[in-house]
Amino acid sequence: MKPDPEDSRAAARPESVSEFTRRVKTLLESGIRPGWVRGEVSNLRAQASGHVYFSLKDAGAQLGAVLFRGDATRQTVKLRDGLQVVVYGEVSVYEARGQYQLIVRVVIDDGVGRLQREFEALKAKLAAEGLFAAERKKPLPTLPLTVGFITSPTGAAVQDFMRILIRRQWRGRVVVLPAKVQGEGAAAEMVAMLRTAEELGIFDLIVIGRGGGSIEDLWAFNEEPLVRAVAACNTPVISAVGHEIDFTLCDFAADVRAETPSAAAELITSHFVAALERARQADAGMTARIDAALERAAADLDHARSRLRLLTPAARLEQCHLRLDDFSNRLSGALRHSVQLRRQELADLRAGLAQHSPETRVQLESHRLLSLWKRLQAASPASVLNRGFVILRDAAGQAVTRRAALRPGQALTGEFADGKQALRSE
């Protein structure tokens, strides 16, 4: 085919991505008329703005759709994942992503979706067989030591699962049994891993699961071969698929359902954490009791040693020496006290005797006599003469005391302190 010159000239100038996308948008929006589309709602997301985004799916394709707020408020059908609907709208291109989508104007309920119908039909069939009966459930081991986890080894579920086990200080072992958890062949791989786990015979507990997703993403866990394999497994099985709101047939067939893989890890470690706490309390209590017992034993030993020291011959001799020294000191003290008392009594007797002794009276009288003698001596003529006085005596030796008694030429005698001298009066 020969190229058009106009096209050649256009091709010579490259278009920008925006220009090319705008041209595609114009062609699609002008070339495809609005119409009705039937499909199953999936990946439903309601934004705070009021716009609703979802996908329309069937067995062969998927179409992005948006229901803007103005149109959403007029709808009577409440959208949910798995709902089969017929919608009316026109095609549009979201230029920022180069993505085409259906702008929905009207939504009509087309009944239960195909996947949901299959889910309910298989659930009813297996329940009628008693596959989900409570009496078939096996109790989980209280403290599993080896746990097998059938999941994708690269998924976030493994990381979440292991993080919980590590945080709760679980002491067991986890073996990841790798398998596809989504898409064609996923159920068959998980069935094979279940059989392998049974053949190994090393697992106390098996966990099968994955993270959240749409009903299509989780559909492998609704396939009949896998559901029957889970129910027939001789080892206790925990189903941990999706989020809390997600339910699969494996949840009903398993012995226990966990809302998420993280919840399964918490369930597995719950008894271990409780036992670990009891062990810690017992350890603390035992340590306290042992310490108390050791303290009491040490005190008893010290007391026994003290008593033993007191009861030894050397200790008894020491006690006898101490008592002997004590008696000796007490005897010495008593003797000293007795001697002091006797000395005091002797001194008192001596004092009393001295008061009544003749010698004492003689001494007293001697002192009195000496005093009188001294007084007499002080008053004697000799004492007067010694003070410079002279005694005149007449011839008869009588003392002349008056001048008038003298006669002229009368012979007198002057008695001085150092002798006598003959004198004559004038």
Secondary structure per residue as TSV (DSSP state, phi and psi in degrees):
chain	resnum	aa	ss	phi	psi
A	1	M	-	360.0	128.9
A	2	K	-	-79.6	128.1
A	3	P	-	-69.5	144.7
A	4	D	-	-71.9	135.3
A	5	P	H	-56.3	-35.2
A	6	E	H	-63.3	-42.9
A	7	D	H	-65.0	-36.1
A	8	S	H	-64.2	-43.6
A	9	R	H	-64.2	-36.8
A	10	A	H	-68.0	-38.7
A	11	A	H	-68.7	-24.3
A	12	A	H	-67.1	-23.3
A	13	R	S	-110.7	108.0
A	14	P	-	-63.3	142.9
A	15	E	-	-87.7	152.0
A	16	S	-	-75.2	163.4
A	17	V	H	-59.8	-40.2
A	18	S	H	-63.8	-41.6
A	19	E	H	-65.9	-43.1
A	20	F	H	-64.3	-45.0
A	21	T	H	-63.9	-38.1
A	22	R	H	-65.1	-36.5
A	23	R	H	-67.4	-40.7
A	24	V	H	-63.2	-41.9
A	25	K	H	-60.0	-43.1
A	26	T	H	-65.1	-43.0
A	27	L	H	-63.5	-44.4
A	28	L	H	-67.6	-49.5
A	29	E	H	-67.7	-29.7
A	30	S	H	-88.9	-23.6
A	31	G	H	-94.4	-19.7
A	32	I	S	-113.5	117.4
A	33	R	-	-79.1	153.9
A	34	P	-	-56.0	149.1
A	35	G	E	-165.7	-178.1
A	36	W	E	-95.2	139.9
A	37	V	E	-134.3	133.6
A	38	R	E	-105.0	139.6
A	39	G	E	-175.1	-179.5
A	40	E	E	-107.9	132.3
A	41	V	E	-70.9	134.6
A	42	S	E	-148.6	157.3
A	43	N	E	52.8	44.7
A	44	L	E	-70.2	130.7
A	45	R	E	-138.1	116.3
A	46	A	E	-99.4	121.2
A	47	Q	-	-88.1	159.9
A	48	A	T	-63.6	-23.9
A	49	S	T	-70.3	-14.9
A	50	G	S	101.9	-12.1
A	51	H	-	-77.0	148.3
A	52	V	E	-121.1	125.0
A	53	Y	E	-112.3	139.7
A	54	F	E	-160.5	175.8
A	55	S	E	-118.2	146.8
A	56	L	E	-106.2	128.5
A	57	K	E	-129.0	152.3
A	58	D	-	-140.1	-165.5
A	59	A	S	-66.8	-21.6
A	60	G	S	-116.7	-13.7
A	61	A	-	-156.7	171.8
A	62	Q	E	-140.4	141.7
A	63	L	E	-134.1	125.0
A	64	G	E	-73.4	144.0
A	65	A	E	-142.6	152.8
A	66	V	E	-137.9	138.5
A	67	L	E	-118.8	107.0
A	68	F	-	-71.6	160.3
A	69	R	H	-55.3	-43.9
A	70	G	H	-59.9	-41.8
A	71	D	H	-75.3	-33.8
A	72	A	H	-64.1	-36.1
A	73	T	T	-69.4	-17.9
A	74	R	T	-92.3	-6.7
A	75	Q	-	-82.5	145.9
A	76	T	-	-100.4	-13.2
A	77	V	S	-89.9	128.9
A	78	K	-	-89.8	111.9
A	79	L	-	-70.9	145.3
A	80	R	-	-155.6	157.6
A	81	D	T	-61.7	135.9
A	82	G	T	91.3	-7.6
A	83	L	E	-76.7	131.5
A	84	Q	E	-87.4	123.2
A	85	V	E	-134.8	162.4
A	86	V	E	-119.2	124.7
A	87	V	E	-121.2	153.8
A	88	Y	E	-117.2	134.0
A	89	G	E	-176.5	-177.2
A	90	E	E	-124.1	153.8
A	91	V	E	-79.0	146.9
A	92	S	E	-146.8	162.2
A	93	V	E	-118.5	126.8
A	94	Y	E	-87.6	101.4
A	95	E	T	-62.9	-33.4
A	96	A	T	-60.7	-28.9
A	97	R	T	-114.9	-2.6
A	98	G	T	62.0	40.3
A	99	Q	E	-120.7	132.8
A	100	Y	E	-94.8	149.8
A	101	Q	E	-152.3	165.6
A	102	L	E	-100.4	121.9
A	103	I	E	-85.6	107.1
A	104	V	E	-85.6	133.1
A	105	R	E	-110.4	-31.9
A	106	V	E	-136.5	140.8
A	107	V	E	-126.4	129.7
A	108	I	E	-125.3	133.5
A	109	D	E	-69.2	126.1
A	110	D	E	-107.6	20.6
A	111	G	E	92.2	179.8
A	112	V	E	-65.2	138.8
A	113	G	-	-65.7	160.4
A	114	R	H	-59.7	-47.5
A	115	L	H	-63.9	-40.0
A	116	Q	H	-65.3	-37.9
A	117	R	H	-65.8	-42.1
A	118	E	H	-62.5	-40.7
A	119	F	H	-59.0	-51.1
A	120	E	H	-65.2	-39.0
A	121	A	H	-66.0	-45.5
A	122	L	H	-68.4	-36.8
A	123	K	H	-60.9	-45.2
A	124	A	H	-64.3	-40.1
A	125	K	H	-64.4	-48.1
A	126	L	H	-70.1	-34.8
A	127	A	H	-64.7	-38.6
A	128	A	H	-63.7	-30.7
A	129	E	T	-77.0	-6.8
A	130	G	T	82.5	16.3
A	131	L	T	-68.5	-25.5
A	132	F	T	-102.3	8.2
A	133	A	-	-63.2	143.6
A	134	A	G	-64.6	-32.5
A	135	E	G	-70.1	-15.4
A	136	R	G	-83.3	-13.9
A	137	K	-	-71.0	138.4
A	138	K	-	-98.9	140.0
A	139	P	-	-69.1	145.0
A	140	L	-	-75.8	144.7
A	141	P	-	-64.6	141.9
A	142	T	S	-64.4	-45.7
A	143	L	S	-129.9	77.6
A	144	P	-	-66.1	136.8
A	145	L	S	-96.7	-33.2
A	146	T	E	-128.2	123.6
A	147	V	E	-121.0	130.1
A	148	G	E	-99.4	134.6
A	149	F	E	-120.4	108.2
A	150	I	E	-87.8	110.8
A	151	T	E	-168.6	-179.8
A	152	S	-	-77.7	126.5
A	153	P	T	-67.7	-16.2
A	154	T	T	-102.6	0.0
A	155	G	S	-78.7	162.7
A	156	A	H	-70.2	-20.3
A	157	A	H	-61.0	-40.1
A	158	V	H	-62.8	-43.9
A	159	Q	H	-63.0	-45.2
A	160	D	H	-62.7	-43.1
A	161	F	H	-61.2	-48.6
A	162	M	H	-68.7	-36.2
A	163	R	H	-61.3	-41.1
A	164	I	H	-65.4	-44.1
A	165	L	H	-61.3	-41.9
A	166	I	H	-68.7	-42.9
A	167	R	H	-62.2	-34.6
A	168	R	T	-91.1	7.7
A	169	Q	T	59.6	39.9
A	170	W	-	-66.6	142.6
A	171	R	-	-103.1	2.3
A	172	G	S	-83.5	-167.4
A	173	R	E	-124.0	137.9
A	174	V	E	-114.4	130.5
A	175	V	E	-117.2	117.2
A	176	V	E	-82.6	122.9
A	177	L	E	-100.9	99.3
A	178	P	E	-69.5	138.0
A	179	A	-	-161.6	154.3
A	180	K	-	-67.8	142.4
A	181	V	-	-120.3	9.0
A	182	Q	S	-156.5	141.6
A	183	G	S	91.6	-174.3
A	184	E	T	-65.8	133.0
A	185	G	T	85.0	-3.3
A	186	A	H	-65.8	-46.2
A	187	A	H	-61.0	-41.0
A	188	A	H	-63.9	-40.6
A	189	E	H	-64.3	-40.8
A	190	M	H	-68.5	-35.1
A	191	V	H	-63.3	-42.8
A	192	A	H	-62.4	-39.5
A	193	M	H	-67.9	-35.8
A	194	L	H	-61.4	-44.1
A	195	R	H	-64.2	-40.8
A	196	T	H	-61.8	-42.9
A	197	A	H	-61.6	-40.0
A	198	E	H	-65.4	-41.2
A	199	E	H	-67.7	-36.9
A	200	L	H	-64.9	-39.2
A	201	G	-	66.0	23.7
A	202	I	-	-106.0	-3.4
A	203	F	-	-98.8	134.3
A	204	D	S	-85.4	-22.1
A	205	L	E	-157.1	144.6
A	206	I	E	-122.6	132.8
A	207	V	E	-111.5	133.3
A	208	I	E	-126.5	129.4
A	209	G	E	174.8	-174.2
A	210	R	E	-166.7	178.2
A	211	G	-	-77.4	-176.5
A	212	G	-	-74.2	170.8
A	213	G	-	173.3	-174.1
A	214	S	-	-76.0	173.0
A	215	I	T	-62.1	-32.4
A	216	E	T	-68.2	-39.9
A	217	D	T	-64.4	-33.6
A	218	L	T	-94.1	3.8
A	219	W	G	-63.6	-28.3
A	220	A	G	-57.5	-30.2
A	221	F	G	-79.9	-0.7
A	222	N	G	-105.8	-1.0
A	223	E	S	-76.0	138.0
A	224	E	H	-58.1	-44.2
A	225	P	H	-57.7	-41.5
A	226	L	H	-69.0	-42.0
A	227	V	H	-60.8	-44.2
A	228	R	H	-66.4	-38.2
A	229	A	H	-65.2	-39.2
A	230	V	H	-63.5	-44.8
A	231	A	H	-66.1	-32.7
A	232	A	H	-86.8	-7.5
A	233	C	-	-64.8	131.8
A	234	N	S	-76.7	-22.2
A	235	T	S	-88.0	138.1
A	236	P	-	-54.8	137.8
A	237	V	E	-123.6	134.5
A	238	I	E	-108.1	127.2
A	239	S	E	-95.9	121.8
A	240	A	E	-131.1	80.4
A	241	V	E	-116.1	126.6
A	242	G	S	74.1	-147.7
A	243	H	S	-103.9	-176.6
A	244	E	T	-61.6	-32.5
A	245	I	T	-85.6	-8.4
A	246	D	-	-87.7	132.4
A	247	F	-	-126.0	136.6
A	248	T	-	-127.3	167.3
A	249	L	H	-67.7	-25.7
A	250	C	H	-63.4	-31.3
A	251	D	H	-60.7	-39.6
A	252	F	H	-76.3	-32.1
A	253	A	H	-80.9	-27.6
A	254	A	S	-70.2	164.5
A	255	D	S	-71.3	-32.4
A	256	V	E	-145.2	140.5
A	257	R	E	-104.1	132.1
A	258	A	-	-110.5	139.6
A	259	E	S	-61.4	-36.3
A	260	T	S	-145.3	166.2
A	261	P	H	-58.5	-35.5
A	262	S	H	-64.9	-39.5
A	263	A	H	-64.7	-35.2
A	264	A	H	-63.3	-41.7
A	265	A	H	-63.4	-40.4
A	266	E	H	-65.9	-39.0
A	267	L	H	-63.9	-43.9
A	268	I	H	-62.5	-38.6
A	269	T	H	-92.3	-3.2
A	270	S	H	-60.1	-48.9
A	271	H	H	-68.1	-34.8
A	272	F	H	-64.8	-44.3
A	273	V	H	-62.1	-42.5
A	274	A	H	-64.3	-43.2
A	275	A	H	-65.0	-39.0
A	276	L	H	-63.3	-40.4
A	277	E	H	-66.2	-41.6
A	278	R	H	-63.4	-39.4
A	279	A	H	-64.1	-40.4
A	280	R	H	-64.6	-41.9
A	281	Q	H	-65.2	-41.6
A	282	A	H	-63.7	-40.0
A	283	D	H	-62.8	-44.3
A	284	A	H	-64.5	-42.9
A	285	G	H	-64.5	-42.7
A	286	M	H	-64.8	-42.0
A	287	T	H	-61.6	-42.6
A	288	A	H	-64.0	-41.7
A	289	R	H	-67.5	-41.4
A	290	I	H	-62.5	-43.8
A	291	D	H	-60.6	-43.5
A	292	A	H	-64.2	-42.7
A	293	A	H	-63.4	-40.5
A	294	L	H	-64.8	-40.5
A	295	E	H	-63.5	-43.5
A	296	R	H	-63.9	-43.5
A	297	A	H	-62.5	-41.1
A	298	A	H	-63.5	-41.3
A	299	A	H	-64.9	-42.9
A	300	D	H	-62.2	-40.6
A	301	L	H	-64.4	-43.4
A	302	D	H	-61.9	-41.2
A	303	H	H	-63.9	-43.6
A	304	A	H	-63.7	-41.1
A	305	R	H	-62.1	-40.7
A	306	S	H	-63.2	-45.4
A	307	R	H	-63.3	-40.5
A	308	L	H	-63.9	-40.7
A	309	R	H	-62.3	-37.8
A	310	L	H	-70.5	-27.5
A	311	L	H	-92.7	-6.0
A	312	T	S	-70.9	152.0
A	313	P	H	-54.7	-42.3
A	314	A	H	-61.1	-42.9
A	315	A	H	-65.1	-40.3
A	316	R	H	-65.4	-39.5
A	317	L	H	-62.7	-42.1
A	318	E	H	-60.2	-42.4
A	319	Q	H	-63.3	-40.2
A	320	C	H	-64.4	-41.4
A	321	H	H	-60.8	-43.2
A	322	L	H	-63.1	-43.0
A	323	R	H	-65.7	-40.4
A	324	L	H	-62.1	-44.7
A	325	D	H	-61.5	-39.7
A	326	D	H	-64.6	-46.0
A	327	F	H	-63.3	-39.5
A	328	S	H	-61.8	-45.2
A	329	N	H	-64.6	-40.9
A	330	R	H	-66.6	-39.5
A	331	L	H	-65.2	-44.6
A	332	S	H	-60.1	-43.0
A	333	G	H	-63.6	-40.6
A	334	A	H	-66.2	-41.1
A	335	L	H	-64.5	-43.7
A	336	R	H	-61.3	-41.8
A	337	H	H	-65.4	-41.2
A	338	S	H	-64.4	-44.0
A	339	V	H	-61.5	-41.9
A	340	Q	H	-61.8	-40.0
A	341	L	H	-64.3	-44.2
A	342	R	H	-64.9	-40.3
A	343	R	H	-60.7	-42.2
A	344	Q	H	-64.1	-42.3
A	345	E	H	-63.7	-42.0
A	346	L	H	-61.6	-42.2
A	347	A	H	-62.9	-40.0
A	348	D	H	-65.3	-41.2
A	349	L	H	-65.4	-41.7
A	350	R	H	-61.4	-41.6
A	351	A	H	-63.0	-42.7
A	352	G	H	-66.4	-41.0
A	353	L	H	-64.3	-39.2
A	354	A	H	-63.1	-36.3
A	355	Q	H	-66.4	-31.1
A	356	H	H	-103.9	8.9
A	357	S	-	-78.4	138.0
A	358	P	H	-59.8	-35.6
A	359	E	H	-58.7	-41.7
A	360	T	H	-63.8	-41.7
A	361	R	H	-67.1	-37.3
A	362	V	H	-63.2	-44.6
A	363	Q	H	-61.4	-41.6
A	364	L	H	-64.0	-45.2
A	365	E	H	-67.1	-35.4
A	366	S	H	-62.2	-42.9
A	367	H	H	-62.1	-40.6
A	368	R	H	-65.5	-42.9
A	369	L	H	-63.5	-41.9
A	370	L	H	-63.1	-38.0
A	371	S	H	-65.4	-42.6
A	372	L	H	-65.3	-39.2
A	373	W	H	-62.0	-41.9
A	374	K	H	-64.1	-39.4
A	375	R	H	-66.4	-38.1
A	376	L	H	-67.3	-42.1
A	377	Q	H	-61.7	-38.8
A	378	A	H	-65.0	-29.4
A	379	A	H	-95.9	0.6
A	380	S	S	-76.3	157.4
A	381	P	H	-60.9	-35.3
A	382	A	H	-60.8	-38.2
A	383	S	H	-66.2	-34.6
A	384	V	H	-69.5	-41.7
A	385	L	H	-63.8	-37.0
A	386	N	H	-65.2	-19.8
A	387	R	T	-90.6	8.1
A	388	G	T	103.2	3.8
A	389	F	-	-85.8	159.9
A	390	V	-	-128.2	136.6
A	391	I	E	-103.6	122.8
A	392	L	E	-94.5	131.9
A	393	R	E	-124.4	145.3
A	394	D	-	-84.5	-173.0
A	395	A	T	-64.7	-26.4
A	396	A	T	-80.7	-6.1
A	397	G	S	88.1	10.5
A	398	Q	-	-87.5	145.0
A	399	A	B	-74.9	132.8
A	400	V	-	-94.2	116.1
A	401	T	-	-107.5	-14.0
A	402	R	-	-123.3	142.7
A	403	R	G	-69.2	-31.5
A	404	A	G	-67.3	-19.5
A	405	A	G	-82.0	-0.9
A	406	L	-	-91.6	149.4
A	407	R	-	-120.4	151.1
A	408	P	T	-63.7	136.6
A	409	G	T	75.6	7.0
A	410	Q	-	-70.6	137.1
A	411	A	E	-78.8	128.3
A	412	L	E	-126.9	162.8
A	413	T	E	-125.9	124.4
A	414	G	E	-98.5	120.6
A	415	E	E	-98.5	112.3
A	416	F	E	-101.7	175.0
A	417	A	T	-67.9	-27.1
A	418	D	T	-107.3	9.6
A	419	G	E	150.8	-172.4
A	420	K	E	-110.1	154.3
A	421	Q	E	-145.4	129.2
A	422	A	E	-73.8	135.1
A	423	L	E	-134.7	165.1
A	424	R	E	-137.4	136.0
A	425	S	-	-78.8	155.2
A	426	E	-	-99.5	360.0
